[in-house]
Amino acid sequence: MNILKSLWSYRGFITGTIKRDFQAKYQNSLFGVVWAVLSPLALIVVYTVVFSQVMKAKLPGVESNVAYSIYLCAGALTWGLFSEIVQRMQVCFLENANLLKKLIFPRMCLPVIVLGNALVNFAIIFGLFIIFLIITGNFPGIFFFALIPPLLILLLFAIGLGVTLGVLNVFFRDVGQFFGIFLQFWFWLTPIVYPISILPSKVQSLMSLNPLVPVIGAFQGILVMKAMPEWIDLVYPLILSICLCFLGLYLFRRHAGDMVDEL
């Protein structure tokens, strides 16, 4: 509770930093913030043209020509949000070492700033994706609101994992190097570019250990099939997310004073 009060007291610092980071990203470019729209738009167009028109890729049991593109975008955008939060949080204390040494402010502001930046980027690209769904007649309607629970679980999981890795990475720099490699394997062990139904039943059972499988699967099911997710499948990632958040908070509170000396 004290951490939340501290963060609220520094809300101006947090929002101001998020705004400055976004502006700094495009301030020296000719088109400015237009690139924030063009980059994700190009991604969606490439996925649609290459996989739907060139490769003629289709999902099993789905007749729509753009179904696989929607499936791929839903998985890739969701994974991108998770990956950005975790990767940035694991280095946020290291990258802001000088700031931590010179200024007195709640150190938890740094992960919150990372989260805010990631959500701004996600809002832009996902907003364009929604427009694409509407134009192609594939907007899921009322089922769209079913995305809120899996999105919250994804954020909770990313925050817990990111803060845990961020604290550990201050004292053990190999953590960041290892996780960068592990993240590449994790991507391919998650049904993002392929449907889980094509895998053997034994492999599908092993895939259930991956907490991102039901979360990203919920996004794909809602946006592609226009169907409610199996809510019971989200219990496991939810519990794991809560445990990671408690672990990250425990490590942060215990070692917050030592981090500045280590940096």
Buried (B, 14 or more C-beta within 10 A) or exposed (E): EEBEEBBEEBEEBBEEBBEEBBEEBBEEEEEEBEEBBEEBBEBBEEBBEEBBEEEEBBBEEBEBBBBBBBBBBBBBBBBBBBBBBBBBBBBBBBEBBEBBEEEEBBBBBBBBBBBBBBBBBBEBBBEBBBEBBEEBEBBBEEBBEBBEBBBBBBBBBBBBBBBBBBBBBBEEEEBBEEBEEEBEEBBEBBBBBBBBEEBEEEEBEEBEEBBBBBBBBBBBBBBBBBEEBEEEBBEBBBEBBBEBBEBBBEBBEEBBEEBEEEB
